[in-house]
């Protein structure tokens, strides 16, 4: 089982890889760059600030392992 798809790039257009992960019910953790905010939201993933901290990323990874996110898959 895949817990999450993580895309923390600094530059992005419309990330097809994220759309493909979502099509399979995989929660996405991504940076708020380019058009990522158009497809990643609180219902299907976690949107990180462009200059996120490692602690924020670690916290996000822990969140997708919770029961709440298990139901969303």
Sine and cosine of phi, psi and omega as CSV:
sin_phi,cos_phi,sin_psi,cos_psi,sin_omega,cos_omega
0.00,0.00,0.61,-0.79,0.05,-1.00
-0.99,-0.12,0.80,-0.60,-0.02,-1.00
-0.99,0.14,-0.61,0.79,-0.04,-1.00
-0.25,-0.97,0.41,-0.91,0.16,-0.99
-0.95,-0.30,0.80,-0.61,-0.06,-1.00
-0.90,-0.43,0.81,-0.59,0.05,-1.00
-0.73,-0.69,0.98,-0.22,-0.06,-1.00
-0.92,-0.40,0.66,0.75,0.02,-1.00
-0.95,0.31,0.39,-0.92,0.01,-1.00
-1.00,0.02,-0.35,0.94,0.00,-1.00
-0.72,-0.70,0.71,-0.71,-0.06,-1.00
-0.41,-0.91,0.52,-0.85,0.14,-0.99
-1.00,-0.09,-0.91,-0.41,0.16,-0.99
-0.95,-0.31,0.95,-0.30,-0.14,-0.99
-0.96,0.29,0.98,-0.20,0.01,-1.00
-0.89,0.45,-0.57,0.82,0.00,-1.00
-0.86,0.50,-0.60,0.80,0.04,-1.00
-0.93,0.36,-0.67,0.74,0.04,-1.00
-0.87,0.49,-0.63,0.77,0.01,-1.00
-0.92,0.39,-0.66,0.75,0.04,-1.00
-0.88,0.47,-0.69,0.72,0.01,-1.00
-0.89,0.45,-0.58,0.81,0.01,-1.00
-0.88,0.47,-0.36,0.93,0.02,-1.00
-0.97,-0.25,0.21,0.98,0.06,-1.00
0.97,0.24,0.36,0.93,-0.01,-1.00
-1.00,-0.05,0.84,-0.55,0.06,-1.00
-0.89,0.46,0.55,-0.84,-0.05,-1.00
-0.88,-0.47,0.67,-0.74,0.13,-0.99
-0.91,-0.42,0.85,-0.53,-0.09,-1.00
-0.53,-0.85,0.37,-0.93,0.05,-1.00
-0.99,0.13,0.52,-0.85,0.00,-1.00
-0.99,0.13,0.96,0.29,0.04,-1.00
-0.76,-0.65,0.42,-0.91,-0.01,-1.00
0.83,0.56,-0.69,-0.72,-0.02,-1.00
-0.99,-0.16,0.29,0.96,-0.03,-1.00
-0.85,0.53,-0.63,0.78,-0.01,-1.00
-0.91,0.42,-0.28,0.96,0.05,-1.00
-0.94,0.33,-0.41,0.91,-0.08,-1.00
-0.85,-0.52,-0.37,0.93,0.01,-1.00
-0.98,-0.22,0.78,-0.62,0.03,-1.00
-0.55,-0.84,-0.09,-1.00,-0.05,-1.00
-0.92,0.39,-0.28,0.96,0.01,-1.00
-0.99,0.14,-0.48,0.88,-0.11,-0.99
-0.81,-0.59,0.06,1.00,-0.01,-1.00
0.09,-1.00,-0.32,-0.95,-0.03,-1.00
-0.73,-0.68,0.80,-0.60,0.00,-1.00
-0.98,-0.19,0.88,-0.48,0.00,-1.00
-1.00,-0.07,0.48,-0.88,0.11,-0.99
-0.89,0.46,0.44,-0.90,-0.01,-1.00
-0.87,0.50,-0.53,0.85,-0.01,-1.00
-0.94,-0.33,0.72,0.69,-0.06,-1.00
-0.88,0.47,0.37,-0.93,0.09,-1.00
-1.00,-0.08,0.37,-0.93,0.05,-1.00
-0.87,0.50,-0.62,0.79,0.03,-1.00
-0.87,0.50,-0.64,0.77,0.03,-1.00
-0.90,0.43,-0.66,0.75,0.03,-1.00
-0.91,0.42,-0.70,0.71,0.02,-1.00
-0.88,0.48,-0.68,0.73,0.04,-1.00
-0.87,0.49,-0.68,0.73,0.01,-1.00
-0.89,0.45,-0.66,0.75,0.03,-1.00
-0.89,0.45,-0.62,0.79,0.04,-1.00
-0.92,0.39,-0.61,0.79,-0.01,-1.00
-0.88,0.48,-0.66,0.75,-0.06,-1.00
-0.95,0.32,-0.10,0.99,0.08,-1.00
-1.00,-0.08,0.02,1.00,-0.04,-1.00
-0.99,0.11,0.25,-0.97,-0.01,-1.00
-0.87,0.49,-0.58,0.82,0.01,-1.00
-0.84,0.54,-0.70,0.71,-0.02,-1.00
-0.97,0.23,-0.47,0.88,0.08,-1.00
-0.86,0.51,-0.63,0.77,0.01,-1.00
-0.92,0.39,-0.52,0.85,-0.05,-1.00
-0.97,0.26,-0.33,0.94,-0.03,-1.00
-0.95,0.31,0.00,0.00,0.00,0.00
